[in-house]
Amino acid sequence: AGNYLIRNHRWSHQYLQKWSSLEASLPDVYYHNNDNGALHLHLLLLLDVNVSTVTKCYSIWQDSTNETIYDRFVGCFKCAL
C-alpha cells in the first residue's frame, strides 16, 4: 500500500478499520500480496461493486499462488472499476 495520508475523520477511521479487518480474510496461500491485495478487495466492497464481480475477484485472490495469478486478480479489480 506504500505511504499515504488520510484525514483525521470518522469516515477515515472506519475506512482503515474495515481495511485492516480484511487481515482475517488473507488467503492461506503463498502469494496474495498482503495489504495491497486486501486494499484492492476493500475498494471493491467500498465502491459497492456488483456482488458477483467481487466474488469472482475474491476467488482469484484466494487462489493467487504466484504473481501471474495475482495479476489476474488485479486485472479483475481494474475491470470491476
PDB file with one MODEL, atoms N, CA, C and O in Angstrom:
MODEL        1
ATOM      1  N   ALA A   1       0.822  -1.183   0.000  1.00  0.00           N
ATOM      2  CA  ALA A   1       0.000   0.000   0.000  1.00  0.00           C
ATOM      3  C   ALA A   1       0.864   1.244   0.000  1.00  0.00           C
ATOM      4  O   ALA A   1       0.374   2.326  -0.326  1.00  0.00           O
ATOM      5  N   GLY A   2       2.109   1.129   0.348  1.00  0.00           N
ATOM      6  CA  GLY A   2       3.002   2.275   0.330  1.00  0.00           C
ATOM      7  C   GLY A   2       2.640   3.292   1.398  1.00  0.00           C
ATOM      8  O   GLY A   2       2.004   2.962   2.399  1.00  0.00           O
ATOM      9  N   ASN A   3       3.046   4.509   1.176  1.00  0.00           N
ATOM     10  CA  ASN A   3       2.750   5.600   2.102  1.00  0.00           C
ATOM     11  C   ASN A   3       1.494   6.326   1.650  1.00  0.00           C
ATOM     12  O   ASN A   3       1.210   6.413   0.456  1.00  0.00           O
ATOM     13  N   TYR A   4       0.757   6.838   2.599  1.00  0.00           N
ATOM     14  CA  TYR A   4      -0.448   7.570   2.266  1.00  0.00           C
ATOM     15  C   TYR A   4      -0.784   8.516   3.410  1.00  0.00           C
ATOM     16  O   TYR A   4      -0.325   8.339   4.539  1.00  0.00           O
ATOM     17  N   LEU A   5      -1.571   9.498   3.106  1.00  0.00           N
ATOM     18  CA  LEU A   5      -2.106  10.424   4.099  1.00  0.00           C
ATOM     19  C   LEU A   5      -3.603  10.224   4.148  1.00  0.00           C
ATOM     20  O   LEU A   5      -4.245   9.977   3.127  1.00  0.00           O
ATOM     21  N   ILE A   6      -4.147  10.329   5.326  1.00  0.00           N
ATOM     22  CA  ILE A   6      -5.589  10.215   5.459  1.00  0.00           C
ATOM     23  C   ILE A   6      -6.056  11.238   6.493  1.00  0.00           C
ATOM     24  O   ILE A   6      -5.421  11.428   7.530  1.00  0.00           O
ATOM     25  N   ARG A   7      -7.135  11.867   6.201  1.00  0.00           N
ATOM     26  CA  ARG A   7      -7.669  12.909   7.070  1.00  0.00           C
ATOM     27  C   ARG A   7      -8.172  12.297   8.376  1.00  0.00           C
ATOM     28  O   ARG A   7      -8.774  11.223   8.371  1.00  0.00           O
ATOM     29  N   ASN A   8      -7.931  12.967   9.473  1.00  0.00           N
ATOM     30  CA  ASN A   8      -8.385  12.520  10.786  1.00  0.00           C
ATOM     31  C   ASN A   8      -9.886  12.807  10.899  1.00  0.00           C
ATOM     32  O   ASN A   8     -10.309  13.872  11.350  1.00  0.00           O
ATOM     33  N   HIS A   9     -10.675  11.810  10.469  1.00  0.00           N
ATOM     34  CA  HIS A   9     -12.119  11.965  10.409  1.00  0.00           C
ATOM     35  C   HIS A   9     -12.755  10.610  10.707  1.00  0.00           C
ATOM     36  O   HIS A   9     -12.123   9.572  10.514  1.00  0.00           O
ATOM     37  N   ARG A  10     -13.976  10.614  11.167  1.00  0.00           N
ATOM     38  CA  ARG A  10     -14.668   9.366  11.499  1.00  0.00           C
ATOM     39  C   ARG A  10     -14.726   8.418  10.300  1.00  0.00           C
ATOM     40  O   ARG A  10     -14.480   7.221  10.447  1.00  0.00           O
ATOM     41  N   TRP A  11     -15.051   8.948   9.110  1.00  0.00           N
ATOM     42  CA  TRP A  11     -15.107   8.117   7.911  1.00  0.00           C
ATOM     43  C   TRP A  11     -13.750   7.458   7.658  1.00  0.00           C
ATOM     44  O   TRP A  11     -13.676   6.275   7.327  1.00  0.00           O
ATOM     45  N   SER A  12     -12.676   8.241   7.820  1.00  0.00           N
ATOM     46  CA  SER A  12     -11.329   7.721   7.602  1.00  0.00           C
ATOM     47  C   SER A  12     -10.999   6.604   8.572  1.00  0.00           C
ATOM     48  O   SER A  12     -10.392   5.603   8.189  1.00  0.00           O
ATOM     49  N   HIS A  13     -11.392   6.766   9.816  1.00  0.00           N
ATOM     50  CA  HIS A  13     -11.144   5.730  10.830  1.00  0.00           C
ATOM     51  C   HIS A  13     -11.887   4.446  10.461  1.00  0.00           C
ATOM     52  O   HIS A  13     -11.335   3.351  10.572  1.00  0.00           O
ATOM     53  N   GLN A  14     -13.133   4.581  10.027  1.00  0.00           N
ATOM     54  CA  GLN A  14     -13.915   3.410   9.623  1.00  0.00           C
ATOM     55  C   GLN A  14     -13.284   2.739   8.405  1.00  0.00           C
ATOM     56  O   GLN A  14     -13.216   1.513   8.329  1.00  0.00           O
ATOM     57  N   TYR A  15     -12.830   3.543   7.466  1.00  0.00           N
ATOM     58  CA  TYR A  15     -12.174   3.027   6.274  1.00  0.00           C
ATOM     59  C   TYR A  15     -10.969   2.176   6.652  1.00  0.00           C
ATOM     60  O   TYR A  15     -10.818   1.057   6.163  1.00  0.00           O
ATOM     61  N   LEU A  16     -10.115   2.702   7.516  1.00  0.00           N
ATOM     62  CA  LEU A  16      -8.910   1.980   7.931  1.00  0.00           C
ATOM     63  C   LEU A  16      -9.250   0.729   8.741  1.00  0.00           C
ATOM     64  O   LEU A  16      -8.592  -0.301   8.596  1.00  0.00           O
ATOM     65  N   GLN A  17     -10.263   0.813   9.583  1.00  0.00           N
ATOM     66  CA  GLN A  17     -10.663  -0.355  10.376  1.00  0.00           C
ATOM     67  C   GLN A  17     -11.186  -1.472   9.473  1.00  0.00           C
ATOM     68  O   GLN A  17     -10.850  -2.639   9.675  1.00  0.00           O
ATOM     69  N   LYS A  18     -11.998  -1.125   8.490  1.00  0.00           N
ATOM     70  CA  LYS A  18     -12.526  -2.144   7.574  1.00  0.00           C
ATOM     71  C   LYS A  18     -11.402  -2.763   6.748  1.00  0.00           C
ATOM     72  O   LYS A  18     -11.391  -3.972   6.515  1.00  0.00           O
ATOM     73  N   TRP A  19     -10.467  -1.940   6.309  1.00  0.00           N
ATOM     74  CA  TRP A  19      -9.334  -2.445   5.544  1.00  0.00           C
ATOM     75  C   TRP A  19      -8.510  -3.407   6.400  1.00  0.00           C
ATOM     76  O   TRP A  19      -8.152  -4.496   5.952  1.00  0.00           O
ATOM     77  N   SER A  20      -8.215  -2.999   7.624  1.00  0.00           N
ATOM     78  CA  SER A  20      -7.401  -3.856   8.490  1.00  0.00           C
ATOM     79  C   SER A  20      -8.145  -5.129   8.893  1.00  0.00           C
ATOM     80  O   SER A  20      -7.513  -6.142   9.191  1.00  0.00           O
ATOM     81  N   SER A  21      -9.472  -5.089   8.906  1.00  0.00           N
ATOM     82  CA  SER A  21     -10.225  -6.292   9.271  1.00  0.00           C
ATOM     83  C   SER A  21     -10.101  -7.378   8.202  1.00  0.00           C
ATOM     84  O   SER A  21     -10.368  -8.549   8.474  1.00  0.00           O
ATOM     85  N   LEU A  22      -9.700  -6.997   6.994  1.00  0.00           N
ATOM     86  CA  LEU A  22      -9.519  -7.983   5.931  1.00  0.00           C
ATOM     87  C   LEU A  22      -8.307  -8.882   6.181  1.00  0.00           C
ATOM     88  O   LEU A  22      -8.113  -9.873   5.477  1.00  0.00           O
ATOM     89  N   GLU A  23      -7.499  -8.542   7.172  1.00  0.00           N
ATOM     90  CA  GLU A  23      -6.363  -9.402   7.503  1.00  0.00           C
ATOM     91  C   GLU A  23      -6.833 -10.820   7.825  1.00  0.00           C
ATOM     92  O   GLU A  23      -6.144 -11.793   7.518  1.00  0.00           O
ATOM     93  N   ALA A  24      -7.994 -10.930   8.437  1.00  0.00           N
ATOM     94  CA  ALA A  24      -8.546 -12.245   8.774  1.00  0.00           C
ATOM     95  C   ALA A  24      -8.955 -13.015   7.523  1.00  0.00           C
ATOM     96  O   ALA A  24      -9.141 -14.230   7.578  1.00  0.00           O
ATOM     97  N   SER A  25      -9.099 -12.312   6.384  1.00  0.00           N
ATOM     98  CA  SER A  25      -9.516 -12.951   5.134  1.00  0.00           C
ATOM     99  C   SER A  25      -8.350 -13.262   4.208  1.00  0.00           C
ATOM    100  O   SER A  25      -8.561 -13.737   3.092  1.00  0.00           O
ATOM    101  N   LEU A  26      -7.127 -13.004   4.649  1.00  0.00           N
ATOM    102  CA  LEU A  26      -5.983 -13.250   3.775  1.00  0.00           C
ATOM    103  C   LEU A  26      -5.957 -14.710   3.359  1.00  0.00           C
ATOM    104  O   LEU A  26      -6.147 -15.600   4.187  1.00  0.00           O
ATOM    105  N   PRO A  27      -5.725 -14.954   2.091  1.00  0.00           N
ATOM    106  CA  PRO A  27      -5.684 -16.333   1.611  1.00  0.00           C
ATOM    107  C   PRO A  27      -4.585 -17.129   2.295  1.00  0.00           C
ATOM    108  O   PRO A  27      -3.552 -16.581   2.680  1.00  0.00           O
ATOM    109  N   ASP A  28      -4.813 -18.401   2.438  1.00  0.00           N
ATOM    110  CA  ASP A  28      -3.831 -19.295   3.040  1.00  0.00           C
ATOM    111  C   ASP A  28      -2.935 -19.865   1.945  1.00  0.00           C
ATOM    112  O   ASP A  28      -2.724 -21.074   1.854  1.00  0.00           O
ATOM    113  N   VAL A  29      -2.421 -18.966   1.125  1.00  0.00           N
ATOM    114  CA  VAL A  29      -1.527 -19.336   0.041  1.00  0.00           C
ATOM    115  C   VAL A  29      -0.307 -18.431   0.099  1.00  0.00           C
ATOM    116  O   VAL A  29      -0.291 -17.442   0.831  1.00  0.00           O
ATOM    117  N   TYR A  30       0.697 -18.769  -0.665  1.00  0.00           N
ATOM    118  CA  TYR A  30       1.958 -18.043  -0.597  1.00  0.00           C
ATOM    119  C   TYR A  30       1.877 -16.614  -1.120  1.00  0.00           C
ATOM    120  O   TYR A  30       2.434 -15.710  -0.498  1.00  0.00           O
ATOM    121  N   TYR A  31       1.211 -16.386  -2.230  1.00  0.00           N
ATOM    122  CA  TYR A  31       1.295 -15.093  -2.899  1.00  0.00           C
ATOM    123  C   TYR A  31      -0.060 -14.411  -2.979  1.00  0.00           C
ATOM    124  O   TYR A  31      -0.848 -14.686  -3.884  1.00  0.00           O
ATOM    125  N   HIS A  32      -0.326 -13.536  -2.048  1.00  0.00           N
ATOM    126  CA  HIS A  32      -1.584 -12.785  -2.086  1.00  0.00           C
ATOM    127  C   HIS A  32      -1.351 -11.291  -1.917  1.00  0.00           C
ATOM    128  O   HIS A  32      -2.296 -10.503  -1.927  1.00  0.00           O
ATOM    129  N   ASN A  33      -0.086 -10.903  -1.761  1.00  0.00           N
ATOM    130  CA  ASN A  33       0.343  -9.508  -1.688  1.00  0.00           C
ATOM    131  C   ASN A  33      -0.227  -8.753  -0.488  1.00  0.00           C
ATOM    132  O   ASN A  33      -0.417  -7.539  -0.548  1.00  0.00           O
ATOM    133  N   ASN A  34      -0.492  -9.452   0.569  1.00  0.00           N
ATOM    134  CA  ASN A  34      -0.865  -8.876   1.865  1.00  0.00           C
ATOM    135  C   ASN A  34      -1.754  -7.643   1.783  1.00  0.00           C
ATOM    136  O   ASN A  34      -2.899  -7.725   1.339  1.00  0.00           O
ATOM    137  N   ASP A  35      -1.218  -6.490   2.215  1.00  0.00           N
ATOM    138  CA  ASP A  35      -2.038  -5.281   2.336  1.00  0.00           C
ATOM    139  C   ASP A  35      -2.539  -4.756   0.994  1.00  0.00           C
ATOM    140  O   ASP A  35      -3.658  -4.249   0.916  1.00  0.00           O
ATOM    141  N   ASN A  36      -1.739  -4.866  -0.060  1.00  0.00           N
ATOM    142  CA  ASN A  36      -2.195  -4.363  -1.357  1.00  0.00           C
ATOM    143  C   ASN A  36      -3.354  -5.187  -1.899  1.00  0.00           C
ATOM    144  O   ASN A  36      -4.317  -4.635  -2.430  1.00  0.00           O
ATOM    145  N   GLY A  37      -3.264  -6.496  -1.768  1.00  0.00           N
ATOM    146  CA  GLY A  37      -4.368  -7.343  -2.216  1.00  0.00           C
ATOM    147  C   GLY A  37      -5.639  -7.037  -1.441  1.00  0.00           C
ATOM    148  O   GLY A  37      -6.723  -6.938  -2.016  1.00  0.00           O
ATOM    149  N   ALA A  38      -5.493  -6.886  -0.129  1.00  0.00           N
ATOM    150  CA  ALA A  38      -6.646  -6.560   0.707  1.00  0.00           C
ATOM    151  C   ALA A  38      -7.194  -5.179   0.363  1.00  0.00           C
ATOM    152  O   ALA A  38      -8.405  -4.964   0.405  1.00  0.00           O
ATOM    153  N   LEU A  39      -6.317  -4.251   0.026  1.00  0.00           N
ATOM    154  CA  LEU A  39      -6.765  -2.906  -0.342  1.00  0.00           C
ATOM    155  C   LEU A  39      -7.608  -2.939  -1.616  1.00  0.00           C
ATOM    156  O   LEU A  39      -8.631  -2.259  -1.700  1.00  0.00           O
ATOM    157  N   HIS A  40      -7.195  -3.711  -2.588  1.00  0.00           N
ATOM    158  CA  HIS A  40      -7.986  -3.841  -3.819  1.00  0.00           C
ATOM    159  C   HIS A  40      -9.380  -4.377  -3.501  1.00  0.00           C
ATOM    160  O   HIS A  40     -10.387  -3.841  -3.962  1.00  0.00           O
ATOM    161  N   LEU A  41      -9.416  -5.431  -2.713  1.00  0.00           N
ATOM    162  CA  LEU A  41     -10.706  -6.021  -2.346  1.00  0.00           C
ATOM    163  C   LEU A  41     -11.552  -5.029  -1.546  1.00  0.00           C
ATOM    164  O   LEU A  41     -12.756  -4.913  -1.770  1.00  0.00           O
ATOM    165  N   HIS A  42     -10.929  -4.328  -0.630  1.00  0.00           N
ATOM    166  CA  HIS A  42     -11.639  -3.346   0.193  1.00  0.00           C
ATOM    167  C   HIS A  42     -12.261  -2.254  -0.674  1.00  0.00           C
ATOM    168  O   HIS A  42     -13.394  -1.837  -0.429  1.00  0.00           O
ATOM    169  N   LEU A  43     -11.538  -1.796  -1.671  1.00  0.00           N
ATOM    170  CA  LEU A  43     -12.084  -0.758  -2.551  1.00  0.00           C
ATOM    171  C   LEU A  43     -13.288  -1.264  -3.330  1.00  0.00           C
ATOM    172  O   LEU A  43     -14.252  -0.526  -3.532  1.00  0.00           O
ATOM    173  N   LEU A  44     -13.240  -2.521  -3.772  1.00  0.00           N
ATOM    174  CA  LEU A  44     -14.403  -3.075  -4.470  1.00  0.00           C
ATOM    175  C   LEU A  44     -15.621  -3.090  -3.553  1.00  0.00           C
ATOM    176  O   LEU A  44     -16.729  -2.752  -3.970  1.00  0.00           O
ATOM    177  N   LEU A  45     -15.405  -3.481  -2.313  1.00  0.00           N
ATOM    178  CA  LEU A  45     -16.515  -3.516  -1.346  1.00  0.00           C
ATOM    179  C   LEU A  45     -17.001  -2.097  -1.034  1.00  0.00           C
ATOM    180  O   LEU A  45     -18.205  -1.859  -0.943  1.00  0.00           O
ATOM    181  N   LEU A  46     -16.083  -1.175  -0.872  1.00  0.00           N
ATOM    182  CA  LEU A  46     -16.420   0.209  -0.543  1.00  0.00           C
ATOM    183  C   LEU A  46     -17.208   0.876  -1.673  1.00  0.00           C
ATOM    184  O   LEU A  46     -18.129   1.652  -1.420  1.00  0.00           O
ATOM    185  N   LEU A  47     -16.842   0.571  -2.912  1.00  0.00           N
ATOM    186  CA  LEU A  47     -17.484   1.196  -4.060  1.00  0.00           C
ATOM    187  C   LEU A  47     -18.769   0.484  -4.457  1.00  0.00           C
ATOM    188  O   LEU A  47     -19.398   0.836  -5.455  1.00  0.00           O
ATOM    189  N   ASP A  48     -19.155  -0.513  -3.676  1.00  0.00           N
ATOM    190  CA  ASP A  48     -20.417  -1.223  -3.874  1.00  0.00           C
ATOM    191  C   ASP A  48     -20.512  -1.834  -5.273  1.00  0.00           C
ATOM    192  O   ASP A  48     -21.522  -1.715  -5.965  1.00  0.00           O
ATOM    193  N   VAL A  49     -19.419  -2.490  -5.656  1.00  0.00           N
ATOM    194  CA  VAL A  49     -19.368  -3.175  -6.944  1.00  0.00           C
ATOM    195  C   VAL A  49     -20.288  -4.390  -6.887  1.00  0.00           C
ATOM    196  O   VAL A  49     -20.513  -4.952  -5.815  1.00  0.00           O
ATOM    197  N   ASN A  50     -20.811  -4.789  -8.022  1.00  0.00           N
ATOM    198  CA  ASN A  50     -21.686  -5.949  -8.141  1.00  0.00           C
ATOM    199  C   ASN A  50     -21.130  -7.141  -7.354  1.00  0.00           C
ATOM    200  O   ASN A  50     -19.949  -7.466  -7.470  1.00  0.00           O
ATOM    201  N   VAL A  51     -21.978  -7.784  -6.561  1.00  0.00           N
ATOM    202  CA  VAL A  51     -21.563  -8.873  -5.675  1.00  0.00           C
ATOM    203  C   VAL A  51     -20.916 -10.023  -6.442  1.00  0.00           C
ATOM    204  O   VAL A  51     -19.926 -10.588  -5.977  1.00  0.00           O
ATOM    205  N   SER A  52     -21.449 -10.375  -7.594  1.00  0.00           N
ATOM    206  CA  SER A  52     -20.871 -11.487  -8.349  1.00  0.00           C
ATOM    207  C   SER A  52     -19.464 -11.141  -8.846  1.00  0.00           C
ATOM    208  O   SER A  52     -18.603 -12.018  -8.924  1.00  0.00           O
ATOM    209  N   THR A  53     -19.231  -9.885  -9.178  1.00  0.00           N
ATOM    210  CA  THR A  53     -17.897  -9.453  -9.599  1.00  0.00           C
ATOM    211  C   THR A  53     -16.924  -9.510  -8.432  1.00  0.00           C
ATOM    212  O   THR A  53     -15.802  -9.995  -8.579  1.00  0.00           O
ATOM    213  N   VAL A  54     -17.345  -9.022  -7.285  1.00  0.00           N
ATOM    214  CA  VAL A  54     -16.491  -9.071  -6.091  1.00  0.00           C
ATOM    215  C   VAL A  54     -16.169 -10.518  -5.744  1.00  0.00           C
ATOM    216  O   VAL A  54     -15.031 -10.837  -5.399  1.00  0.00           O
ATOM    217  N   THR A  55     -17.166 -11.393  -5.833  1.00  0.00           N
ATOM    218  CA  THR A  55     -16.967 -12.809  -5.527  1.00  0.00           C
ATOM    219  C   THR A  55     -15.962 -13.425  -6.495  1.00  0.00           C
ATOM    220  O   THR A  55     -15.097 -14.199  -6.084  1.00  0.00           O
ATOM    221  N   LYS A  56     -16.072 -13.086  -7.772  1.00  0.00           N
ATOM    222  CA  LYS A  56     -15.137 -13.600  -8.773  1.00  0.00           C
ATOM    223  C   LYS A  56     -13.719 -13.133  -8.469  1.00  0.00           C
ATOM    224  O   LYS A  56     -12.788 -13.939  -8.466  1.00  0.00           O
ATOM    225  N   CYS A  57     -13.547 -11.837  -8.213  1.00  0.00           N
ATOM    226  CA  CYS A  57     -12.215 -11.297  -7.909  1.00  0.00           C
ATOM    227  C   CYS A  57     -11.667 -11.906  -6.621  1.00  0.00           C
ATOM    228  O   CYS A  57     -10.486 -12.243  -6.544  1.00  0.00           O
ATOM    229  N   TYR A  58     -12.515 -12.044  -5.623  1.00  0.00           N
ATOM    230  CA  TYR A  58     -12.092 -12.627  -4.347  1.00  0.00           C
ATOM    231  C   TYR A  58     -11.619 -14.064  -4.550  1.00  0.00           C
ATOM    232  O   TYR A  58     -10.630 -14.487  -3.951  1.00  0.00           O
ATOM    233  N   SER A  59     -12.320 -14.805  -5.386  1.00  0.00           N
ATOM    234  CA  SER A  59     -11.948 -16.186  -5.671  1.00  0.00           C
ATOM    235  C   SER A  59     -10.567 -16.256  -6.320  1.00  0.00           C
ATOM    236  O   SER A  59      -9.759 -17.117  -5.973  1.00  0.00           O
ATOM    237  N   ILE A  60     -10.299 -15.363  -7.250  1.00  0.00           N
ATOM    238  CA  ILE A  60      -8.984 -15.319  -7.894  1.00  0.00           C
ATOM    239  C   ILE A  60      -7.919 -14.981  -6.860  1.00  0.00           C
ATOM    240  O   ILE A  60      -6.846 -15.583  -6.852  1.00  0.00           O
ATOM    241  N   TRP A  61      -8.209 -14.022  -5.989  1.00  0.00           N
ATOM    242  CA  TRP A  61      -7.261 -13.621  -4.941  1.00  0.00           C
ATOM    243  C   TRP A  61      -6.968 -14.803  -4.016  1.00  0.00           C
ATOM    244  O   TRP A  61      -5.823 -15.015  -3.616  1.00  0.00           O
ATOM    245  N   GLN A  62      -8.004 -15.567  -3.682  1.00  0.00           N
ATOM    246  CA  GLN A  62      -7.831 -16.728  -2.805  1.00  0.00           C
ATOM    247  C   GLN A  62      -6.924 -17.784  -3.438  1.00  0.00           C
ATOM    248  O   GLN A  62      -6.256 -18.532  -2.724  1.00  0.00           O
ATOM    249  N   ASP A  63      -6.895 -17.849  -4.755  1.00  0.00           N
ATOM    250  CA  ASP A  63      -6.102 -18.849  -5.465  1.00  0.00           C
ATOM    251  C   ASP A  63      -4.744 -18.331  -5.921  1.00  0.00           C
ATOM    252  O   ASP A  63      -4.024 -19.027  -6.636  1.00  0.00           O
ATOM    253  N   SER A  64      -4.389 -17.116  -5.515  1.00  0.00           N
ATOM    254  CA  SER A  64      -3.165 -16.498  -6.035  1.00  0.00           C
ATOM    255  C   SER A  64      -1.921 -17.095  -5.375  1.00  0.00           C
ATOM    256  O   SER A  64      -1.509 -16.681  -4.291  1.00  0.00           O
ATOM    257  N   THR A  65      -1.344 -18.069  -6.056  1.00  0.00           N
ATOM    258  CA  THR A  65      -0.143 -18.750  -5.555  1.00  0.00           C
ATOM    259  C   THR A  65       1.121 -18.241  -6.234  1.00  0.00           C
ATOM    260  O   THR A  65       2.227 -18.657  -5.887  1.00  0.00           O
ATOM    261  N   ASN A  66       0.959 -17.343  -7.199  1.00  0.00           N
ATOM    262  CA  ASN A  66       2.125 -16.758  -7.856  1.00  0.00           C
ATOM    263  C   ASN A  66       1.727 -15.408  -8.447  1.00  0.00           C
ATOM    264  O   ASN A  66       0.562 -15.014  -8.416  1.00  0.00           O
ATOM    265  N   GLU A  67       2.713 -14.721  -8.978  1.00  0.00           N
ATOM    266  CA  GLU A  67       2.462 -13.370  -9.474  1.00  0.00           C
ATOM    267  C   GLU A  67       1.510 -13.357 -10.675  1.00  0.00           C
ATOM    268  O   GLU A  67       0.736 -12.413 -10.837  1.00  0.00           O
ATOM    269  N   THR A  68       1.557 -14.374 -11.502  1.00  0.00           N
ATOM    270  CA  THR A  68       0.679 -14.434 -12.666  1.00  0.00           C
ATOM    271  C   THR A  68      -0.791 -14.472 -12.249  1.00  0.00           C
ATOM    272  O   THR A  68      -1.617 -13.745 -12.801  1.00  0.00           O
ATOM    273  N   ILE A  69      -1.107 -15.313 -11.285  1.00  0.00           N
ATOM    274  CA  ILE A  69      -2.495 -15.392 -10.810  1.00  0.00           C
ATOM    275  C   ILE A  69      -2.878 -14.123 -10.065  1.00  0.00           C
ATOM    276  O   ILE A  69      -4.001 -13.635 -10.190  1.00  0.00           O
ATOM    277  N   TYR A  70      -1.932 -13.587  -9.284  1.00  0.00           N
ATOM    278  CA  TYR A  70      -2.217 -12.326  -8.594  1.00  0.00           C
ATOM    279  C   TYR A  70      -2.500 -11.221  -9.609  1.00  0.00           C
ATOM    280  O   TYR A  70      -3.377 -10.385  -9.388  1.00  0.00           O
ATOM    281  N   ASP A  71      -1.765 -11.212 -10.718  1.00  0.00           N
ATOM    282  CA  ASP A  71      -2.015 -10.216 -11.762  1.00  0.00           C
ATOM    283  C   ASP A  71      -3.413 -10.378 -12.356  1.00  0.00           C
ATOM    284  O   ASP A  71      -4.027  -9.390 -12.758  1.00  0.00           O
ATOM    285  N   ARG A  72      -3.920 -11.598 -12.417  1.00  0.00           N
ATOM    286  CA  ARG A  72      -5.299 -11.815 -12.865  1.00  0.00           C
ATOM    287  C   ARG A  72      -6.272 -11.153 -11.891  1.00  0.00           C
ATOM    288  O   ARG A  72      -7.263 -10.550 -12.300  1.00  0.00           O
ATOM    289  N   PHE A  73      -5.974 -11.275 -10.596  1.00  0.00           N
ATOM    290  CA  PHE A  73      -6.794 -10.620  -9.584  1.00  0.00           C
ATOM    291  C   PHE A  73      -6.789  -9.110  -9.790  1.00  0.00           C
ATOM    292  O   PHE A  73      -7.842  -8.473  -9.740  1.00  0.00           O
ATOM    293  N   VAL A  74      -5.621  -8.537 -10.021  1.00  0.00           N
ATOM    294  CA  VAL A  74      -5.520  -7.101 -10.248  1.00  0.00           C
ATOM    295  C   VAL A  74      -6.290  -6.712 -11.506  1.00  0.00           C
ATOM    296  O   VAL A  74      -6.952  -5.675 -11.539  1.00  0.00           O
ATOM    297  N   GLY A  75      -6.201  -7.545 -12.539  1.00  0.00           N
ATOM    298  CA  GLY A  75      -6.972  -7.286 -13.760  1.00  0.00           C
ATOM    299  C   GLY A  75      -8.463  -7.329 -13.502  1.00  0.00           C
ATOM    300  O   GLY A  75      -9.213  -6.500 -14.018  1.00  0.00           O
ATOM    301  N   CYS A  76      -8.897  -8.302 -12.697  1.00  0.00           N
ATOM    302  CA  CYS A  76     -10.312  -8.386 -12.328  1.00  0.00           C
ATOM    303  C   CYS A  76     -10.740  -7.123 -11.603  1.00  0.00           C
ATOM    304  O   CYS A  76     -11.814  -6.579 -11.860  1.00  0.00           O
ATOM    305  N   PHE A  77      -9.886  -6.661 -10.691  1.00  0.00           N
ATOM    306  CA  PHE A  77     -10.142  -5.434  -9.941  1.00  0.00           C
ATOM    307  C   PHE A  77     -10.291  -4.246 -10.892  1.00  0.00           C
ATOM    308  O   PHE A  77     -11.233  -3.462 -10.775  1.00  0.00           O
ATOM    309  N   LYS A  78      -9.361  -4.122 -11.825  1.00  0.00           N
ATOM    310  CA  LYS A  78      -9.399  -2.980 -12.757  1.00  0.00           C
ATOM    311  C   LYS A  78     -10.647  -3.030 -13.635  1.00  0.00           C
ATOM    312  O   LYS A  78     -11.262  -1.997 -13.898  1.00  0.00           O
ATOM    313  N   CYS A  79     -11.019  -4.217 -14.086  1.00  0.00           N
ATOM    314  CA  CYS A  79     -12.239  -4.343 -14.900  1.00  0.00           C
ATOM    315  C   CYS A  79     -13.479  -3.987 -14.077  1.00  0.00           C
ATOM    316  O   CYS A  79     -14.424  -3.392 -14.595  1.00  0.00           O
ATOM    317  N   ALA A  80     -13.469  -4.348 -12.815  1.00  0.00           N
ATOM    318  CA  ALA A  80     -14.607  -4.059 -11.941  1.00  0.00           C
ATOM    319  C   ALA A  80     -14.777  -2.553 -11.725  1.00  0.00           C
ATOM    320  O   ALA A  80     -15.895  -2.060 -11.571  1.00  0.00           O
ATOM    321  N   LEU A  81     -13.666  -1.841 -11.716  1.00  0.00           N
ATOM    322  CA  LEU A  81     -13.763  -0.394 -11.544  1.00  0.00           C
ATOM    323  C   LEU A  81     -14.369   0.258 -12.769  1.00  0.00           C
ATOM    324  O   LEU A  81     -14.528   1.478 -12.804  1.00  0.00           O
TER     325      LEU A  81
ENDMDL
END
